[in-house]
Amino acid sequence: MAKRGYTKKEANRRRTKFMVLAGMGDFIGTVAAFFVILACVVLLTTLFTWLKGDLPQVIESLKNPIISAFG
């Protein structure tokens, strides 16, 4: 049996359908990337806040052994 080709109207309709699907995929990818970037910013902010609060305690706990080693 011979393969039936597409008419111009069918080809345009098919192309339009795939363009809409590609656009939706791009949109979903952009939204997902936005949330990933937002999560990374939140994690970095939390890390720096924790480091800022913990750093004086770490320095204080290391100060006495260093002073006693050289003193």
VEXMIZA-824100 format. One line per field, with one value per residue (C-alpha): chain; x, y, z; residue in three letters. Coordinates in steps of 0.1 Angstrom, whole numbers, plus 2048, in hexadecimal, padded with zeros to 3 digits. Last residue first. Layout:
! VEXMIZA-824100
kette A / ... $
px X / ... $
py Y / ... $
pz Z / ... $
rest ALA / ... $
! end
This chain:
! VEXMIZA-824100
kette A / A / A / A / A / A / A / A / A / A / A / A / A / A / A / A / A / A / A / A / A / A / A / A / A / A / A / A / A / A / A / A / A / A / A / A / A / A / A / A / A / A / A / A / A / A / A / A / A / A / A / A / A / A / A / A / A / A / A / A / A / A / A / A / A / A / A / A / A / A / A $
px A08 / A0A / 9F6 / 9E0 / 9D6 / 9CD / 9B9 / 9A6 / 99E / 98F / 96F / 96B / 971 / 957 / 93E / 944 / 93F / 91E / 906 / 916 / 919 / 8F4 / 8E9 / 901 / 8F2 / 8CE / 8D4 / 8E4 / 8C7 / 8AE / 8C1 / 8C3 / 89D / 896 / 8AD / 89B / 879 / 882 / 890 / 86E / 85C / 873 / 870 / 84A / 84A / 862 / 84E / 82E / 83F / 84A / 826 / 819 / 833 / 82A / 805 / 80D / 822 / 806 / 7ED / 804 / 80B / 7E6 / 7DE / 7FA / 7EE / 801 / 80D / 7FD / 814 / 80D / 800 $
py 935 / 926 / 906 / 916 / 933 / 91B / 904 / 922 / 933 / 915 / 915 / 93B / 93A / 91F / 932 / 953 / 940 / 930 / 94D / 95A / 936 / 92F / 94F / 947 / 924 / 930 / 94A / 930 / 918 / 933 / 93D / 919 / 914 / 933 / 926 / 905 / 916 / 92C / 90D / 8FC / 91A / 91C / 8F7 / 8F9 / 916 / 905 / 8E5 / 8F9 / 90A / 8E9 / 8DB / 8FA / 8F6 / 8D1 / 8D9 / 8F5 / 8DD / 8C3 / 8DD / 8EA / 8C7 / 8BF / 8DF / 8D9 / 8B6 / 899 / 87B / 858 / 83B / 823 / 800 $
pz AF3 / AD0 / AD6 / AF1 / ADA / ABE / AD5 / AE4 / AC3 / AB0 / AC4 / AC1 / A9C / A98 / AAD / A9A / A79 / A81 / A7D / A5C / A4F / A56 / A45 / A28 / A24 / A27 / A0C / 9F6 / 9FB / 9F3 / 9D4 / 9C8 / 9CE / 9B9 / 99D / 99D / 99E / 980 / 96D / 972 / 964 / 946 / 93F / 941 / 928 / 910 / 911 / 90A / 8ED / 8DF / 8E2 / 8D0 / 8B4 / 8B1 / 8AD / 894 / 87F / 87F / 874 / 859 / 84C / 84C / 839 / 820 / 81A / 82A / 817 / 815 / 813 / 7F8 / 800 $
rest GLY / PHE / ALA / SER / ILE / ILE / PRO / ASN / LYS / LEU / SER / GLU / ILE / VAL / GLN / PRO / LEU / ASP / GLY / LYS / LEU / TRP / THR / PHE / LEU / THR / THR / LEU / LEU / VAL / VAL / CYS / ALA / LEU / ILE / VAL / PHE / PHE / ALA / ALA / VAL / THR / GLY / ILE / PHE / ASP / GLY / MET / GLY / ALA / LEU / VAL / MET / PHE / LYS / THR / ARG / ARG / ARG / ASN / ALA / GLU / LYS / LYS / THR / TYR / GLY / ARG / LYS / ALA / MET $
! end
